[in-house]
Amino acid sequence: MTVDIIIPVYCGYAETKSCIESVLKSKNKSKYKLTIINDFSPDFELTKWLRCGAQSGLFKLLENEENIGFVGTVNRGMSLSRNDVILLNSDTEVADFWIDKINNAAEKNKDIGTITPFSNNATICSYPRFCEDNPLPVGVSLAEIDDIFHDANRNTVIDIPTAVGFCMYIRRACLESVGLFDVENFGKGYGEENDFSCRAAKTGWRNVLLCDTFVWHKGNVSFGDSHNEKKTKALKVLQKLHPEYSQLVHKHIQEDPAREMRLRVDFLRFQRSKHKKILFVVHALGGGTEQHCMELVSAIANKAHVFKIYPAIGGLTCLESYSETGAIQLYFDLPVDYVILKQVVRALGIDLIHFHHTLGVAEAILSLAKDLNLAQYFTIHDYHLVCPQITLTGEDNRYCGEEGIAQCKTCVGGKTLERSAQTIESWRERANHILVSSHRVIVPDKDVSARYNRYFPHLKTITTPHLERASIKDVHLVLPSKDESLRIAVIGALSPVKGADLLEAVSLDCAKNNMSVKFKLFGYAYRHLSGGDHLEVSGKYATDDLPRMLEQWKPHLVWFPAQWPETYSYTLSQCMHLGLPVVATNLGAIARRLSTRPYSWVLPWQTTPSEWMHWFASFAIGNIAKPGLQPFSEESGLDFYRTNYLDREALICSQPIPSIDVLYNTRNKKPANGWRNKIIHALFYLRSLPILSWLARRIPMHLQRRLKQRLLNKF
């Protein structure tokens, strides 16, 4: 059987050349005829190259005497053919045996009218992210990804509501019964293949996705900047001609029958990679933990594939790729699905399980590394392992002082703790077991290591900073002139333990005393903050915008009013990068990092609002000593993470892919409809209103935290 390959051409010299060359170089047993139709291209170089190729006998060239558009050009090619046809966009590239695989599917299924392969840019036929434009997966060539599709989904087709025109096979009998593309309604492109598919389906022909073939597609080369407008117009016409079309597509997207095929490819692709595979265990609350994880993923991108497992809404546990958005996303109901989870982890060839948090993490996951004989790391980001409050703070949302077990028992009281840990002693015993089971325990600062050693005296840690530190600018102290106010910046999302209430109190004291000072919170607080003209709140900002915002406002000083011993602080790093003077409380890693830095001050965390006000007044007139004049430098964690992090040998080898039924019987498990999230957002919004802020202040923070945790099904 001979198939006619038709490639309409208008512009895009490099893309068109690559497309045609890939067709000519591809190995196929099937006979084919290659026809190129030049739609009156304005690109002289492209036209010249096409004519040379035709003269050499590489392909047949047809030239339109005027530009008639994509649809008219395709129709010209199909009307001149007497065979099955493959319509191929000029911005595609193909791999070996692609024609053979298309013909094989057509031969085995005589009711197939159209065939579309997988691609990176093909809406409902896209991979790895469904209905999105994707680049090729990093480190994989077109030939390699096509081989993986072939091996994972050999001889598999799935019915789809419409073909996708970047690479579209049409059976001759289907073409004769349905007719050519609709030039009148679809002009120069977009919607023509959808209309044809609808007409074909109404006459009994199937439109299918060929799951064992992948064709690369750049997209939008032929139409340029006008493609969105053309799409919009085409969809309106399409909906008028085929009212059922949108519903069919929506149903297909909801059911996503090709999900299992994409997952098969994911698993096989990761198995064949020589990179190490790492599974991060994280919470779902973002923040500094998420930022560090993303930095680490980026730092080891050329050495490892990273996945993450975390608690999802509805009590499920989600496992997905961290390195590639959209690749592998599976939900598990633990502990019921624990055996399945272990099989999935083995199938991925995971070498290392790296815990970054246990908040909300299913109990079964804590033994995953041991059960699979895998290496385990633990990075400490806060004090959750020793303190149910996470922050070493009491009911007043201030540092507890770490006065001993009796204090902890009083603080915990009759509260219900997490899962099996019902007392503070059992809480820490459980934590000790997790830490002892870890081959490496990593902390970002010496202060963190010292505090954890109070509770676990025999704990050995690796102290290494996070990766984000870059250049540290010299600090320049500029005091306010006589006719301007002292400008003090506070940065971040402020909770009570981060000093939101203290910021408000100091602002109000300054207002009462007519002090010439302006506070500006670059970010937001857990509730509305009063402060009159002395306090401004910017609201949420993009991280990349902060340097510009600070440069415009030109603060004289940055204040960290934290009431708990923070373990790192990315916000402090940003201030160091900008060379800003800083004052903070004498707690945690922030205080230690500032201890030798010029123009940086630490005050006791017990400092009262009135004492802070007087300190700021003294600072404004230069009556504050200038500490930290000795040489200063910030350490970097780059060396450890780029050289030592992956120095352990893998403990298991990749396993064969388990049965598809075993791996994907979780596919129908989806998170709840998000009602918990809606409640959470509503509560936080109400709490932020000035009229209700007084009420929020009277609700103990631990009760607010517990409500959030229960809604998230964390505890």
C-alpha positions as CSV (number, residue, x, y, z in Angstrom):
1,M,0.0,0.0,0.0
2,T,1.3,3.4,-1.0
3,V,0.5,6.5,1.0
4,D,0.8,10.1,-0.2
5,I,2.5,12.5,2.2
6,I,1.4,16.0,1.6
7,I,3.3,18.9,3.2
8,P,1.9,22.4,2.5
9,V,4.6,25.1,2.7
10,Y,4.4,28.9,3.1
11,C,7.2,30.2,5.3
12,G,9.7,29.0,7.9
13,Y,12.8,28.0,5.9
14,A,14.7,26.2,8.7
15,E,11.7,24.4,10.0
16,T,10.5,23.3,6.6
17,K,14.0,22.1,5.6
18,S,14.3,20.1,8.9
19,C,10.8,18.6,8.3
20,I,11.4,17.4,4.8
21,E,14.9,16.1,5.6
22,S,13.5,14.1,8.5
23,V,10.9,12.5,6.2
24,L,13.5,11.6,3.6
25,K,16.0,10.2,6.2
26,S,13.4,8.2,8.1
27,K,13.5,4.4,7.7
28,N,10.2,2.8,6.5
29,K,9.2,-0.4,4.8
30,S,6.0,1.2,3.5
31,K,5.9,2.8,0.1
32,Y,5.2,6.5,0.0
33,K,5.1,9.5,-2.3
34,L,6.2,12.9,-0.9
35,T,4.5,15.9,-2.3
36,I,5.4,19.5,-1.3
37,I,3.0,22.3,-2.2
38,N,4.4,25.8,-2.1
39,D,1.6,28.2,-1.3
40,F,3.2,31.2,-3.1
41,S,5.8,31.6,-0.4
42,P,7.4,35.1,0.0
43,D,10.6,33.4,1.2
44,F,12.9,33.3,-1.9
45,E,15.5,31.2,-0.1
46,L,12.8,28.6,0.8
47,T,11.4,28.5,-2.8
48,K,14.9,28.1,-4.2
49,W,15.7,25.2,-1.9
50,L,12.4,23.4,-2.7
51,R,13.0,23.7,-6.4
52,C,16.5,22.3,-6.1
53,G,15.1,19.3,-4.1
54,A,12.4,18.7,-6.7
55,Q,15.0,18.8,-9.5
56,S,17.1,16.2,-7.7
57,G,14.1,13.9,-7.5
58,L,13.8,14.0,-3.7
59,F,10.1,14.9,-3.8
60,K,7.3,16.2,-6.1
61,L,6.9,20.0,-5.9
62,L,3.6,21.8,-6.7
63,E,3.5,25.6,-6.7
64,N,0.4,27.7,-6.3
65,E,0.3,30.7,-8.6
66,E,-1.2,32.7,-5.8
67,N,-1.6,32.3,-2.0
68,I,-4.8,30.3,-1.5
69,G,-4.2,29.4,2.2
70,F,-3.6,26.2,4.1
71,V,-6.9,24.5,3.5
72,G,-7.0,25.2,-0.2
73,T,-3.5,24.0,-0.6
74,V,-4.2,20.8,1.3
75,N,-7.3,20.2,-0.8
76,R,-5.3,20.6,-3.9
77,G,-2.9,17.9,-2.8
78,M,-5.6,15.5,-1.6
79,S,-7.7,15.9,-4.9
80,L,-4.6,14.9,-6.9
81,S,-4.0,11.8,-4.8
82,R,-5.7,8.4,-5.3
83,N,-4.1,6.9,-2.1
84,D,-4.4,7.2,1.6
85,V,-2.9,10.5,2.6
86,I,-0.8,11.8,5.5
87,L,-1.1,15.6,6.0
88,L,2.1,16.8,7.6
89,N,2.8,20.3,8.8
90,S,6.0,21.9,7.7
91,D,7.1,22.5,11.3
92,T,7.2,18.9,12.3
93,E,9.9,16.2,12.4
94,V,9.5,12.4,12.3
95,A,11.4,9.4,13.4
96,D,12.1,6.0,11.9
97,F,9.1,3.7,10.9
98,W,6.5,6.4,11.6
99,I,4.7,5.6,8.3
100,D,4.9,1.8,9.0
101,K,3.2,2.3,12.4
102,I,0.5,4.4,10.9
103,N,-0.2,2.0,8.1
104,N,-0.1,-0.9,10.5
105,A,-2.9,0.7,12.6
106,A,-4.9,1.4,9.6
107,E,-4.6,-2.1,8.2
108,K,-5.7,-3.7,11.5
109,N,-8.7,-1.4,12.0
110,K,-10.7,-1.0,8.8
111,D,-13.2,1.4,10.4
112,I,-10.5,4.0,11.2
113,G,-10.9,7.1,9.1
114,T,-8.2,9.4,10.6
115,I,-5.0,8.7,12.7
116,T,-3.1,11.2,14.8
117,P,0.2,10.3,16.6
118,F,1.3,11.7,19.9
119,S,3.3,15.0,19.9
120,N,4.7,17.6,22.2
121,N,2.3,20.2,20.8
122,A,-1.0,18.7,19.8
123,T,-3.7,19.6,22.3
124,I,-5.5,16.3,23.3
125,C,-2.6,14.3,21.8
126,S,0.1,16.2,23.7
127,Y,2.9,14.7,25.9
128,P,3.9,14.9,28.6
129,R,1.4,17.6,29.7
130,F,-2.1,16.9,28.3
131,C,-3.6,19.7,26.3
132,E,-0.5,21.9,26.5
133,D,2.5,22.8,24.4
134,N,5.6,21.1,25.6
135,P,9.2,21.0,24.8
136,L,10.9,17.6,24.3
137,P,11.7,16.1,27.7
138,V,15.2,17.1,28.7
139,G,18.0,14.7,27.7
140,V,15.8,12.7,25.3
141,S,16.1,12.9,21.5
142,L,13.1,12.6,19.1
143,A,14.3,9.1,18.1
144,E,14.6,8.0,21.7
145,I,11.2,9.3,22.8
146,D,9.6,7.7,19.7
147,D,11.3,4.4,20.6
148,I,9.9,4.7,24.1
149,F,6.4,5.3,22.8
150,H,6.7,2.3,20.6
151,D,7.9,0.0,23.3
152,A,5.4,1.2,25.9
153,N,2.3,1.3,23.8
154,R,2.9,-1.0,20.9
155,N,-0.1,-1.4,18.5
156,T,-2.4,0.7,20.7
157,V,-5.0,3.2,19.5
158,I,-7.5,5.2,21.4
159,D,-10.6,6.9,20.0
160,I,-10.5,10.7,20.1
161,P,-13.3,13.2,19.1
162,T,-11.1,14.9,16.5
163,A,-7.9,14.4,14.6
164,V,-5.1,17.0,15.1
165,G,-3.9,18.4,11.9
166,F,-0.1,18.6,12.5
167,C,0.2,15.0,11.4
168,M,-3.1,13.5,10.1
169,Y,-3.6,10.3,8.3
170,I,-6.8,10.0,6.2
171,R,-8.0,6.8,4.7
172,R,-8.9,7.2,1.0
173,A,-12.3,5.6,1.5
174,C,-13.1,8.0,4.3
175,L,-12.0,11.0,2.2
176,E,-14.2,9.9,-0.7
177,S,-17.2,9.4,1.5
178,V,-16.8,12.6,3.6
179,G,-15.3,15.0,1.0
180,L,-12.4,17.4,1.2
181,F,-11.8,20.1,3.8
182,D,-14.3,22.9,4.0
183,V,-12.6,25.9,2.4
184,E,-15.6,28.1,2.5
185,N,-16.0,28.0,6.3
186,F,-12.4,27.5,7.4
187,G,-10.5,29.7,5.0
188,K,-6.8,29.7,5.5
189,G,-6.6,27.3,8.4
190,Y,-7.8,26.2,11.9
191,G,-10.8,24.1,12.5
192,E,-10.7,22.3,9.1
193,E,-9.5,19.0,10.6
194,N,-12.0,19.2,13.4
195,D,-14.9,19.8,11.0
196,F,-13.6,16.9,8.8
197,S,-13.4,14.6,11.9
198,C,-16.9,15.5,13.0
199,R,-18.2,14.7,9.5
200,A,-16.3,11.5,9.4
201,A,-17.6,10.3,12.7
202,K,-21.2,11.0,11.6
203,T,-20.7,8.7,8.7
204,G,-19.3,5.9,10.9
205,W,-15.5,6.5,10.7
206,R,-13.3,6.4,13.8
207,N,-10.8,9.1,14.7
208,V,-8.0,7.6,16.7
209,L,-4.8,8.5,18.6
210,L,-1.8,6.3,17.6
211,C,-0.2,5.7,21.0
212,D,3.0,4.1,19.8
213,T,4.2,6.9,17.6
214,F,5.6,10.4,18.4
215,V,6.0,13.3,16.0
216,W,7.7,16.5,17.1
217,H,5.8,19.7,16.3
218,K,7.0,23.2,16.8
219,G,3.7,24.9,16.2
220,N,2.5,28.3,14.8
221,V,5.2,28.6,12.2
222,S,2.8,29.0,9.3
223,F,0.3,31.4,10.9
224,G,2.6,33.7,12.9
225,D,1.0,36.1,15.3
226,S,-2.5,35.8,13.9
227,H,-3.1,32.2,15.0
228,N,-5.2,33.1,18.1
229,E,-7.6,35.3,16.2
230,K,-8.0,32.5,13.5
231,K,-8.6,30.0,16.2
232,T,-11.3,32.0,17.8
233,K,-13.2,32.5,14.6
234,A,-12.8,28.9,13.6
235,L,-14.2,27.6,16.9
236,K,-17.3,29.8,16.5
237,V,-18.0,28.4,13.0
238,L,-17.2,24.9,14.2
239,Q,-19.7,25.1,17.1
240,K,-22.4,26.3,14.7
241,L,-21.9,23.5,12.3
242,H,-21.4,20.8,15.0
243,P,-23.2,21.8,18.2
244,E,-22.1,18.5,19.9
245,Y,-18.4,19.1,19.3
246,S,-17.6,21.1,22.4
247,Q,-19.4,18.6,24.7
248,L,-17.5,15.6,23.0
249,V,-14.2,17.3,23.5
250,H,-15.0,18.3,27.1
251,K,-16.0,14.7,27.9
252,H,-12.8,13.4,26.4
253,I,-10.7,15.8,28.4
254,Q,-12.5,14.8,31.6
255,E,-12.1,11.1,31.0
256,D,-8.6,11.4,29.5
257,P,-8.4,7.8,28.2
258,A,-4.8,8.3,27.0
259,R,-3.5,9.0,30.5
260,E,-2.4,5.5,31.1
261,M,-0.5,5.6,27.8
262,R,1.4,8.7,28.8
263,L,2.1,7.2,32.2
264,R,3.6,4.1,30.5
265,V,5.9,6.3,28.5
266,D,6.8,8.3,31.7
267,F,7.8,5.2,33.5
268,L,9.8,3.6,30.7
269,R,11.5,6.9,30.0
270,F,12.7,7.4,33.5
271,Q,13.7,3.7,33.7
272,R,15.9,4.1,30.7
273,S,17.6,7.2,31.9
274,K,21.0,6.9,33.4
275,H,20.4,9.7,35.9
276,K,19.7,8.9,39.5
277,K,16.2,9.1,40.7
278,I,15.3,10.9,43.9
279,L,12.0,11.0,45.7
280,F,11.4,14.1,47.9
281,V,8.9,13.8,50.7
282,V,7.4,17.3,51.4
283,H,4.4,19.0,52.9
284,A,1.9,21.0,50.7
285,L,2.3,24.4,52.3
286,G,5.0,25.9,50.1
287,G,7.2,28.5,51.7
288,G,11.0,28.2,52.3
289,T,10.9,24.4,52.1
290,E,9.4,24.5,48.7
291,Q,11.9,27.2,47.6
292,H,14.9,25.1,48.8
293,C,13.5,22.0,47.0
294,M,13.1,23.8,43.8
295,E,16.7,25.1,44.0
296,L,18.0,21.6,44.7
297,V,16.1,20.2,41.8
298,S,17.6,22.9,39.5
299,A,21.1,22.3,40.9
300,I,21.1,18.6,40.2
301,A,19.1,18.7,37.0
302,N,21.9,17.3,34.9
303,K,22.4,14.4,37.3
304,A,19.1,13.3,38.6
305,H,15.3,13.1,38.1
306,V,13.4,14.3,41.1
307,F,10.0,13.2,42.1
308,K,7.9,14.4,45.1
309,I,5.3,12.8,47.3
310,Y,3.1,14.9,49.4
311,P,-0.4,15.1,51.1
312,A,-3.2,16.0,48.8
313,I,-6.6,17.4,49.5
314,G,-9.1,14.7,50.4
315,G,-6.8,12.5,52.5
316,L,-4.9,11.2,49.4
317,T,-1.2,11.1,48.8
318,C,0.1,12.4,45.5
319,L,3.3,11.3,43.7
320,E,4.4,13.3,40.8
321,S,7.5,14.5,38.9
322,Y,9.3,17.4,40.5
323,S,11.7,17.9,37.6
324,E,9.0,17.9,34.9
325,T,5.6,19.5,35.4
326,G,2.9,17.2,34.2
327,A,4.9,14.0,34.1
328,I,3.6,11.2,36.3
329,Q,0.8,12.2,38.7
330,L,-0.6,9.3,40.7
331,Y,-2.8,9.4,43.8
332,F,-2.8,6.8,46.6
333,D,-5.1,6.1,49.5
334,L,-2.7,5.1,52.2
335,P,-2.2,2.8,53.9
336,V,-4.6,0.8,51.6
337,D,-2.5,1.5,48.5
338,Y,0.9,1.0,50.2
339,V,1.8,-2.1,48.3
340,I,1.0,-0.3,45.0
341,L,3.0,2.7,46.1
342,K,6.1,0.5,46.7
343,Q,5.7,-1.1,43.3
344,V,5.5,2.3,41.7
345,V,8.6,3.5,43.5
346,R,10.5,0.4,42.4
347,A,9.2,0.8,38.8
348,L,10.6,4.4,38.8
349,G,14.0,3.1,39.9
350,I,14.2,5.4,42.9
351,D,17.7,5.5,44.4
352,L,17.2,7.9,47.3
353,I,14.2,9.1,49.5
354,H,14.9,12.5,50.8
355,F,12.5,13.8,53.5
356,H,12.1,17.5,53.7
357,H,9.1,17.4,56.1
358,T,6.7,15.0,57.7
359,L,3.8,17.4,58.3
360,G,0.7,15.7,57.0
361,V,2.7,12.9,55.5
362,A,1.0,9.5,55.7
363,E,2.5,7.3,58.4
364,A,3.2,4.5,55.9
365,I,5.7,6.7,53.9
366,L,8.0,6.9,57.0
367,S,9.0,3.3,56.5
368,L,9.2,3.4,52.6
369,A,13.0,3.7,52.4
370,K,13.5,0.8,54.9
371,D,11.0,-1.5,53.2
372,L,12.7,-0.9,49.8
373,N,16.2,-0.9,51.1
374,L,16.9,2.6,49.9
375,A,19.1,5.4,51.1
376,Q,17.3,8.0,53.1
377,Y,18.1,11.7,53.8
378,F,16.4,14.2,56.0
379,T,16.7,18.0,55.7
380,I,15.5,19.9,58.7
381,H,13.6,23.1,57.8
382,D,11.9,23.9,61.1
383,Y,11.3,22.4,64.6
384,H,8.3,20.2,63.7
385,L,10.2,17.0,64.8
386,V,10.7,18.4,68.4
387,C,7.8,20.8,68.8
388,P,4.1,20.2,67.7
389,Q,3.9,24.0,67.4
390,I,6.6,23.7,64.8
391,T,8.2,27.0,65.8
392,L,9.2,26.5,69.5
393,T,6.6,29.1,70.5
394,G,4.0,29.1,73.2
395,E,0.4,30.1,73.4
396,D,1.4,33.8,73.2
397,N,3.1,33.1,69.8
398,R,6.5,34.0,71.2
399,Y,9.7,31.9,71.7
400,C,9.1,29.5,74.6
401,G,12.7,29.6,75.8
402,E,13.1,25.8,75.6
403,E,13.0,25.4,79.4
404,G,12.6,21.6,79.4
405,I,10.2,18.7,79.1
406,A,7.9,20.0,81.9
407,Q,7.3,23.2,79.9
408,C,6.6,21.2,76.8
409,K,4.1,19.0,78.6
410,T,2.3,22.0,79.9
411,C,2.3,23.6,76.4
412,V,1.0,20.4,74.7
413,G,-1.5,19.8,77.5
414,G,-4.5,17.7,76.4
415,K,-4.1,18.5,72.7
416,T,-4.4,15.7,70.2
417,L,-1.1,15.2,68.5
418,E,-0.3,13.7,65.2
419,R,-1.3,10.1,64.6
420,S,0.4,7.6,66.9
421,A,2.3,10.2,68.9
422,Q,0.0,11.1,71.8
423,T,2.6,12.6,74.2
424,I,5.5,14.9,73.7
425,E,7.8,12.0,74.6
426,S,6.3,9.7,72.0
427,W,6.4,12.6,69.5
428,R,10.1,12.9,69.9
429,E,10.7,9.1,70.0
430,R,9.0,8.9,66.6
431,A,11.2,11.8,65.4
432,N,14.3,10.2,66.7
433,H,13.5,7.0,64.8
434,I,13.1,8.9,61.6
435,L,16.4,10.8,62.1
436,V,18.4,7.7,63.1
437,S,17.0,5.9,60.0
438,S,18.4,8.6,57.8
439,H,21.9,8.2,56.3
440,R,22.3,12.0,56.3
441,V,20.6,14.6,58.4
442,I,21.1,18.0,56.8
443,V,20.6,21.4,58.5
444,P,21.0,24.9,57.0
445,D,22.6,26.6,59.9
446,K,24.8,25.9,63.0
447,D,22.0,27.3,65.3
448,V,19.6,24.6,64.0
449,S,22.1,21.9,64.7
450,A,22.8,23.1,68.2
451,R,19.1,23.3,69.1
452,Y,18.3,19.8,67.8
453,N,21.3,18.4,69.7
454,R,19.5,19.5,72.9
455,Y,16.8,17.0,72.2
456,F,18.8,14.3,70.3
457,P,22.3,14.5,71.9
458,H,23.7,11.8,69.6
459,L,22.4,13.2,66.4
460,K,25.0,13.8,63.7
461,T,24.2,16.5,61.2
462,I,25.7,18.0,58.1
463,T,25.5,21.7,58.3
464,T,25.4,23.3,54.9
465,P,23.6,26.5,53.8
466,H,20.9,26.5,51.1
467,L,21.9,27.0,47.5
468,E,20.5,30.4,46.7
469,R,23.3,32.6,48.0
470,A,25.0,34.6,45.3
471,S,26.9,37.8,45.5
472,I,26.9,39.7,48.8
473,K,27.0,43.4,48.4
474,D,28.8,45.8,50.7
475,V,26.5,47.4,53.3
476,H,26.0,51.1,53.0
477,L,24.4,52.9,55.9
478,V,22.4,56.0,55.0
479,L,20.6,57.8,57.8
480,P,17.5,60.0,57.2
481,S,18.0,63.7,56.6
482,K,16.4,66.3,58.9
483,D,13.4,66.7,56.7
484,E,12.6,63.1,56.0
485,S,11.2,60.2,58.0
486,L,13.1,57.1,59.0
487,R,12.0,54.3,56.5
488,I,12.0,50.8,58.0
489,A,11.1,47.9,55.7
490,V,9.7,44.6,57.0
491,I,9.6,41.8,54.4
492,G,7.5,38.7,54.0
493,A,4.3,37.0,54.9
494,L,4.0,37.8,58.6
495,S,2.3,35.5,61.0
496,P,2.2,36.2,64.8
497,V,5.4,34.2,65.3
498,K,7.1,36.2,62.5
499,G,6.3,39.4,64.3
500,A,3.1,40.8,62.8
501,D,1.6,41.8,66.2
502,L,4.9,43.3,67.3
503,L,5.1,45.4,64.0
504,E,1.6,46.7,64.7
505,A,2.3,47.6,68.3
506,V,5.6,49.4,67.5
507,S,3.8,51.3,64.6
508,L,1.0,52.4,67.0
509,D,3.5,53.5,69.6
510,C,5.4,55.6,67.0
511,A,2.1,57.2,65.9
512,K,1.2,58.1,69.5
513,N,4.5,59.7,70.1
514,N,4.5,61.5,66.8
515,M,7.8,59.9,65.8
516,S,9.0,60.6,62.3
517,V,9.2,57.0,61.1
518,K,7.5,55.0,58.3
519,F,7.1,51.3,58.3
520,K,6.3,49.4,55.2
521,L,5.5,45.7,55.1
522,F,6.6,44.3,51.7
523,G,4.2,41.5,51.7
524,Y,1.2,40.9,53.9
525,A,0.2,39.8,57.5
526,Y,-2.0,37.1,58.7
527,R,-4.6,39.8,59.5
528,H,-5.2,43.5,58.9
529,L,-2.6,45.6,60.8
530,S,-3.4,49.0,62.2
531,G,-0.7,51.7,62.3
532,G,-2.3,54.7,60.7
533,D,0.0,56.8,58.5
534,H,3.0,55.1,60.1
535,L,2.4,51.6,58.5
536,E,1.9,50.7,54.9
537,V,1.3,47.2,53.6
538,S,2.2,46.5,50.0
539,G,0.4,43.2,49.6
540,K,1.7,40.0,47.9
541,Y,4.5,40.5,45.5
542,A,6.5,38.4,43.0
543,T,9.9,37.5,44.4
544,D,11.7,38.9,41.4
545,D,10.0,42.3,41.9
546,L,11.3,42.8,45.5
547,P,14.7,44.3,44.6
548,R,13.0,46.9,42.4
549,M,10.4,47.7,45.0
550,L,13.0,48.2,47.7
551,E,15.2,50.3,45.4
552,Q,12.2,52.6,44.7
553,W,11.3,53.0,48.4
554,K,14.9,53.2,49.6
555,P,14.6,51.9,53.2
556,H,17.2,53.1,55.7
557,L,16.8,49.8,57.6
558,V,15.3,46.4,57.3
559,W,13.7,44.9,60.4
560,F,13.2,41.2,61.2
561,P,10.8,41.1,64.2
562,A,10.6,37.3,64.3
563,Q,9.5,35.8,67.7
564,W,10.8,32.3,66.9
565,P,14.3,31.0,66.0
566,E,14.1,30.7,62.2
567,T,16.2,28.1,60.6
568,Y,17.4,30.1,57.7
569,S,15.4,33.0,56.0
570,Y,15.5,33.5,52.3
571,T,14.3,37.0,53.0
572,L,17.5,37.8,54.9
573,S,19.5,36.5,52.0
574,Q,17.7,39.0,49.7
575,C,18.6,41.8,52.0
576,M,22.2,40.7,52.1
577,H,22.3,40.5,48.3
578,L,21.1,44.2,48.2
579,G,23.5,45.4,50.9
580,L,20.8,46.7,53.2
581,P,21.4,47.4,56.9
582,V,19.4,44.9,59.1
583,V,18.2,44.7,62.7
584,A,16.6,41.5,64.1
585,T,15.8,39.7,67.3
586,N,18.6,37.5,68.7
587,L,16.9,34.2,67.8
588,G,17.9,31.4,65.4
589,A,19.8,31.4,62.2
590,I,19.0,35.1,61.4
591,A,20.9,36.3,64.4
592,R,23.8,34.0,63.8
593,R,24.1,35.0,60.1
594,L,24.1,38.7,61.2
595,S,26.6,38.2,64.0
596,T,29.6,39.4,62.0
597,R,27.9,41.4,59.3
598,P,28.6,45.1,59.1
599,Y,25.7,47.4,60.0
600,S,23.6,44.6,61.3
601,W,22.2,44.6,64.8
602,V,20.5,42.0,67.0
603,L,18.3,42.9,70.0
604,P,16.8,40.5,72.6
605,W,13.7,38.9,71.5
606,Q,12.0,40.1,74.7
607,T,12.4,43.7,73.6
608,T,9.2,45.5,74.2
609,P,7.4,47.7,71.6
610,S,8.4,50.8,73.5
611,E,12.0,49.7,73.6
612,W,12.0,49.1,69.9
613,M,10.5,52.5,69.3
614,H,13.3,54.1,71.3
615,W,15.9,52.1,69.5
616,F,14.6,53.2,66.2
617,A,14.6,56.8,67.4
618,S,18.3,56.5,68.4
619,F,19.1,54.8,65.1
620,A,17.6,57.7,63.1
621,I,20.0,60.2,64.7
622,G,23.1,57.9,64.5
623,N,23.3,57.1,68.2
624,I,23.6,53.3,67.6
625,A,26.9,51.6,67.8
626,K,28.2,50.2,64.4
627,P,28.9,46.5,65.0
628,G,30.4,43.8,62.8
629,L,33.2,45.7,61.3
630,Q,35.4,42.6,61.0
631,P,35.8,40.7,57.7
632,F,32.5,39.2,56.6
633,S,31.5,36.5,54.1
634,E,28.6,34.1,53.6
635,E,29.1,30.4,53.1
636,S,27.5,28.7,50.2
637,G,25.9,25.3,50.0
638,L,26.6,24.9,46.3
639,D,29.7,22.8,46.7
640,F,28.0,20.2,48.9
641,Y,24.9,19.8,46.8
642,R,26.7,19.8,43.5
643,T,29.5,17.4,44.5
644,N,28.7,15.5,47.6
645,Y,24.9,15.2,47.6
646,L,24.7,12.3,45.1
647,D,27.9,10.5,46.1
648,R,26.1,7.5,47.5
649,E,25.7,4.5,45.2
650,A,22.3,3.4,44.2
651,L,21.0,0.6,46.4
652,I,18.6,-1.0,44.0
653,C,18.3,-1.4,40.2
654,S,15.3,-0.4,38.1
655,Q,12.6,-3.0,38.0
656,P,10.5,-4.0,35.0
657,I,7.3,-2.1,34.7
658,P,4.6,-3.9,36.7
659,S,1.3,-4.8,35.3
660,I,-0.6,-1.7,34.0
661,D,-3.6,-2.7,36.0
662,V,-1.5,-2.6,39.2
663,L,0.2,0.7,38.5
664,Y,-2.8,2.6,37.4
665,N,-5.7,1.4,39.4
666,T,-5.2,4.6,41.3
667,R,-6.1,6.7,38.2
668,N,-9.7,7.3,39.3
669,K,-8.6,8.5,42.8
670,K,-8.8,12.2,42.6
671,P,-8.6,14.9,45.3
672,A,-11.9,16.2,46.7
673,N,-13.6,19.0,45.0
674,G,-11.6,21.6,46.9
675,W,-14.3,22.6,49.4
676,R,-11.7,22.5,52.2
677,N,-9.5,24.9,50.3
678,K,-12.5,27.2,49.7
679,I,-13.3,27.3,53.4
680,I,-9.6,28.0,54.2
681,H,-9.4,30.9,51.8
682,A,-12.7,32.3,53.1
683,L,-11.5,32.2,56.6
684,F,-8.2,33.9,55.8
685,Y,-10.1,36.5,53.9
686,L,-12.5,37.2,56.7
687,R,-9.7,37.3,59.2
688,S,-7.9,39.9,57.0
689,L,-10.8,42.4,57.2
690,P,-10.2,45.3,59.6
691,I,-13.7,44.9,61.2
692,L,-12.9,41.3,62.2
693,S,-9.2,41.7,63.0
694,W,-10.0,42.3,66.7
695,L,-11.8,38.9,66.8
696,A,-8.9,37.1,65.1
697,R,-6.5,38.4,67.7
698,R,-8.6,36.9,70.4
699,I,-8.6,33.4,68.9
700,P,-5.5,31.5,70.1
701,M,-3.2,30.9,67.2
702,H,-2.9,27.2,68.0
703,L,-6.6,26.9,67.5
704,Q,-6.4,28.7,64.1
705,R,-3.5,26.5,63.1
706,R,-5.4,23.3,64.2
707,L,-8.5,24.3,62.1
708,K,-6.3,24.8,59.1
709,Q,-4.6,21.5,59.6
710,R,-7.9,19.6,60.0
711,L,-9.4,21.2,56.9
712,L,-6.3,20.1,55.0
713,N,-6.6,16.7,56.6
714,K,-3.1,16.9,57.8
715,F,-3.6,15.5,61.3
